Amino acid sequence: MNTNDKKLVIYFSRADENYSVGNVEVGNTELLAKEIIAKTGADEFKIIPEVAYPANYQETVDQATKERNEQARPEYKSDVDISNYDTIFFGYPIWWGDMPMIVYNFIEKHDWNGKTVIPFNTHEGSGNSGTYNILKSKMSSATLKGDGFNMSGSTARTEDGIKELDNWLEGLGYIN
Ligand SMILES: Cc1cc2nc3c(=O)[nH]c(=O)nc-3n(C[C@H](O)[C@H](O)[C@H](O)COP(=O)(O)O)c2cc1C
């Protein structure tokens, strides 16, 4: 790994009531994001919705269904200039076998030319659900490095899950 490489972790993650983990203060994907930040020294950018998703799981599911059907592009608060970065870890949960629509909005608003992008995601059974291929086409001017990392949200909340993440980072050369 080039030590001058400027790294950024961009992620979307929702706390509150979620599938199989109950009510949580920090979302599953965020736990992985924070570990990547801690281990690699990357900067952090969290995609925060302009209008927060409901704390109630079913209400969020209903809203996500509507957004996906409409191919909505929900707005997010503040932004980040990615032009200063070389390597971008890009994380999100699977919603309806896809990336949340707010994540599409973020992707479409940025120029990925020349970036090295490393995707990671959490789910509860769908794996990456083909989203890494979508990233490849949406970020066609970037290089996607490695095979990405996906983990169930409940595993992401365990020590073993975090160890598995560390092993993956080590395999990519980001932890000595
Ligand atoms: C609206 C919604 C839709 C979801 N759809 C799927 C799905 O299609 N497949 C799947 O495996 N998990 C699905 N899940 C579960 C999440 O991917 C999983 O709980 C994830 O770890 C949440 O990450 P977060 O805490 O970072 O937001 C869904 C969760 C929500 C809230």
The ligand as an SDF file (V2000), in Angstrom:
LIG
                    3D

 31 33  0  0  0  0  0  0  0  0999 V2000
  -35.8500   -1.0310    4.3570 C   0  0  0  0  0  0  0  0  0  0  0  0
  -35.0300   -2.2630    4.5750 C   0  0  0  0  0  0  0  0  0  0  0  0
  -34.9570   -3.2170    3.5710 C   0  0  0  0  0  0  0  0  0  0  0  0
  -34.1220   -4.3340    3.7450 C   0  0  0  0  0  0  0  0  0  0  0  0
  -34.0250   -5.2350    2.7070 N   0  0  0  0  0  0  0  0  0  0  0  0
  -33.1440   -6.2740    2.8200 C   0  0  0  0  0  0  0  0  0  0  0  0
  -32.9360   -7.1870    1.7490 C   0  0  0  0  0  0  0  0  0  0  0  0
  -33.5250   -7.0800    0.6730 O   0  0  0  0  0  0  0  0  0  0  0  0
  -32.0510   -8.2020    1.9250 N   0  0  0  0  0  0  0  0  0  0  0  0
  -31.3510   -8.3680    3.0930 C   0  0  0  0  0  0  0  0  0  0  0  0
  -30.5520   -9.2910    3.1940 O   0  0  0  0  0  0  0  0  0  0  0  0
  -31.5280   -7.5080    4.1250 N   0  0  0  0  0  0  0  0  0  0  0  0
  -32.3840   -6.4710    4.0250 C   0  0  0  0  0  0  0  0  0  0  0  0
  -32.5440   -5.5960    5.0680 N   0  0  0  0  0  0  0  0  0  0  0  0
  -31.7360   -5.7790    6.2820 C   0  0  0  0  0  0  0  0  0  0  0  0
  -30.5360   -4.8470    6.2960 C   0  0  0  0  0  0  0  0  0  0  0  0
  -29.7710   -4.9570    5.1110 O   0  0  0  0  0  0  0  0  0  0  0  0
  -29.6410   -5.1410    7.4930 C   0  0  0  0  0  0  0  0  0  0  0  0
  -30.3700   -5.0880    8.6760 O   0  0  0  0  0  0  0  0  0  0  0  0
  -28.4670   -4.1840    7.5330 C   0  0  0  0  0  0  0  0  0  0  0  0
  -27.4610   -4.7120    8.3670 O   0  0  0  0  0  0  0  0  0  0  0  0
  -28.8560   -2.7940    8.0200 C   0  0  0  0  0  0  0  0  0  0  0  0
  -27.7030   -1.9890    8.0810 O   0  0  0  0  0  0  0  0  0  0  0  0
  -27.6290   -0.6400    8.8930 P   0  0  0  0  0  0  0  0  0  0  0  0
  -27.8600   -0.9620   10.3560 O   0  0  0  0  0  0  0  0  0  0  0  0
  -26.2410   -0.1710    8.6660 O   0  0  0  0  0  0  0  0  0  0  0  0
  -28.6450    0.2930    8.3380 O   0  0  0  0  0  0  0  0  0  0  0  0
  -33.3910   -4.4970    4.9400 C   0  0  0  0  0  0  0  0  0  0  0  0
  -33.5140   -3.5450    5.9650 C   0  0  0  0  0  0  0  0  0  0  0  0
  -34.3140   -2.4410    5.7850 C   0  0  0  0  0  0  0  0  0  0  0  0
  -34.4110   -1.4070    6.8830 C   0  0  0  0  0  0  0  0  0  0  0  0
  1  2  1  0
  2  3  1  0
  2 30  2  0
  3  4  2  0
  4  5  1  0
  4 28  1  0
  5  6  2  0
  6  7  1  0
  6 13  1  0
  7  8  2  0
  7  9  1  0
  9 10  1  0
 10 11  2  0
 10 12  1  0
 12 13  2  0
 13 14  1  0
 14 15  1  0
 14 28  1  0
 15 16  1  0
 16 17  1  0
 16 18  1  0
 18 19  1  0
 18 20  1  0
 20 21  1  0
 20 22  1  0
 22 23  1  0
 23 24  1  0
 24 25  2  0
 24 26  1  0
 24 27  1  0
 28 29  2  0
 29 30  1  0
 30 31  1  0
M  END
$$$$
